[in-house]
């Protein structure tokens, strides 16, 4: 027997029982019946299979929507998270034909002597000052900071650093060895050093992150001397 897969819903909307719906199905042409009750056509099915179909019949003007079918046990899914969740939006209402133009404000620039600057940890700067570094140690540390290339690499030999800081090579070698034992300076090859990027860095935060990722386990732990009297 041919039945509309939603014949029970059709019967409810038409105000007739199952027999009335079945009588309509048997009497009316299938194509006309499908136009009224079955938006995707007629199918041959059994009564039990009808219960497995989930669809909404076509409603005529003025007809009320049938009550929603309760979900099967174990098949309900949580609603998807809204893509706007946790974000702030501003809604703009425009008149028909209106145009919206967006202009980005230019970021203000720092104004340092020479046009370049590096960034240094404030707590580390304070701590190094309280360590009472010698003049030679400060001179070499400032040269190391000031000669960083973008990304923090210092491409200078030990002799060049000594000459730049106006130190003897023996003194420069001794200070560099001390700084390296503190984890303050890293030797990355012949004629190449870098300040620990967690202490001072010349570059953007993205560039610093890339350097930290590159160093990974080779990044030394800071081991500065204890300041007398500090708890």
FIBA-305747 format. One record per residue (C-alpha): x, y, z. Coordinates in steps of 0.25 Angstrom, whole numbers, padded with zeros to 4 digits, always signed. Layout:
BEGIN
XYZ
...
//
This chain:
BEGIN
+0000+0000+0000
+0005+0014-0003
+0005+0024+0008
+0010+0038+0010
+0022+0037+0020
+0015+0048+0028
+0001+0044+0027
-0001+0044+0042
+0003+0058+0043
-0006+0061+0030
-0017+0055+0037
-0015+0063+0050
-0015+0076+0042
-0027+0072+0034
-0035+0069+0046
-0037+0054+0042
-0033+0041+0048
-0024+0031+0042
-0035+0025+0034
-0038+0038+0027
-0024+0041+0024
-0023+0027+0018
-0036+0029+0010
-0030+0042+0004
-0017+0034+0000
-0025+0023-0007
-0035+0032-0014
-0026+0044-0018
-0016+0044-0029
-0002+0042-0024
+0004+0055-0030
-0007+0063-0025
-0006+0057-0011
+0009+0060-0011
+0006+0074-0014
-0003+0076-0002
+0004+0067+0009
+0017+0062+0005
+0027+0072+0000
+0037+0062-0005
+0028+0052-0010
+0021+0038-0007
+0028+0026-0002
+0024+0011+0000
+0026+0009+0015
+0021+0002+0027
+0014+0008+0039
+0027+0005+0048
+0036+0012+0038
+0027+0024+0037
+0030+0027+0052
+0045+0028+0048
+0043+0040+0038
+0045+0054+0043
+0040+0065+0035
+0030+0076+0035
+0018+0076+0026
+0014+0087+0017
+0005+0097+0024
-0006+0105+0018
-0008+0119+0022
-0015+0121+0035
-0010+0107+0040
-0003+0106+0053
+0011+0099+0054
+0010+0085+0060
+0017+0083+0073
+0032+0080+0071
+0035+0065+0072
+0044+0062+0084
+0058+0057+0081
+0061+0043+0083
+0069+0038+0095
+0084+0039+0093
+0083+0047+0080
+0082+0062+0085
+0095+0070+0083
+0099+0083+0090
+0097+0096+0082
+0109+0100+0075
+0117+0111+0082
+0114+0125+0076
+0126+0130+0068
+0124+0144+0075
+0124+0138+0089
+0135+0145+0097
+0136+0156+0087
+0131+0171+0087
+0124+0176+0075
+0118+0190+0071
+0106+0190+0063
+0104+0201+0053
+0091+0204+0046
+0093+0210+0032
+0082+0217+0024
+0079+0211+0010
+0090+0215+0000
+0099+0220+0011
+0114+0217+0011
+0123+0212+0022
+0138+0216+0022
+0148+0211+0032
+0161+0218+0034
+0172+0212+0043
+0179+0222+0052
+0194+0222+0050
+0201+0216+0062
+0209+0226+0069
+0224+0225+0069
+0235+0225+0080
+0245+0236+0078
+0259+0231+0083
+0272+0237+0080
+0277+0230+0067
+0263+0224+0064
+0266+0211+0070
+0264+0205+0084
+0264+0191+0091
+0255+0186+0102
+0260+0182+0116
+0253+0175+0128
+0251+0186+0138
+0253+0176+0150
+0266+0171+0144
+0271+0186+0141
+0268+0189+0156
+0275+0176+0161
+0287+0178+0153
+0289+0192+0158
+0288+0187+0172
+0299+0177+0169
+0309+0188+0169
+0315+0184+0156
+0329+0190+0153
+0331+0201+0143
+0337+0191+0133
+0325+0181+0135
+0315+0192+0132
+0323+0197+0120
+0323+0183+0114
+0308+0180+0117
+0304+0194+0111
+0312+0191+0098
+0306+0177+0097
+0292+0183+0098
+0295+0194+0089
+0301+0185+0078
+0289+0176+0076
+0284+0173+0062
+0269+0172+0060
+0266+0159+0067
+0276+0161+0078
+0289+0155+0071
+0302+0162+0074
+0312+0159+0063
+0325+0163+0069
+0337+0156+0073
+0343+0157+0087
+0354+0166+0083
+0344+0175+0076
+0335+0176+0088
+0348+0179+0097
+0352+0190+0087
+0338+0196+0087
+0337+0196+0102
+0351+0201+0103
+0355+0189+0111
+0367+0180+0110
+0364+0167+0104
+0367+0160+0117
+0357+0168+0125
+0347+0166+0114
+0349+0151+0114
+0348+0150+0129
+0335+0159+0129
+0329+0151+0118
+0332+0138+0125
+0325+0144+0138
+0313+0148+0130
+0311+0134+0123
+0312+0128+0137
+0300+0137+0142
+0292+0133+0129
+0292+0147+0125
+0300+0145+0112
+0300+0134+0102
+0311+0130+0093
+0304+0125+0080
+0317+0123+0071
+0330+0129+0068
+0329+0144+0068
+0314+0143+0072
+0307+0146+0085
+0293+0150+0090
+0288+0155+0103
+0278+0146+0110
+0265+0150+0102
+0257+0149+0115
+0266+0160+0121
+0268+0169+0108
+0264+0169+0094
+0264+0177+0081
+0252+0173+0073
+0237+0171+0074
+0230+0161+0083
+0228+0152+0072
+0243+0152+0069
+0246+0150+0083
+0236+0138+0084
+0243+0132+0071
+0257+0133+0078
+0252+0127+0091
+0246+0115+0083
+0259+0114+0075
+0268+0114+0088
+0258+0104+0095
+0267+0096+0104
+0279+0104+0101
+0273+0116+0108
+0281+0118+0121
+0275+0119+0134
+0278+0132+0141
+0287+0130+0153
+0291+0144+0158
+0298+0146+0171
+0290+0148+0183
+0290+0163+0188
+0295+0164+0202
+0283+0167+0212
+0272+0163+0202
+0262+0153+0208
//
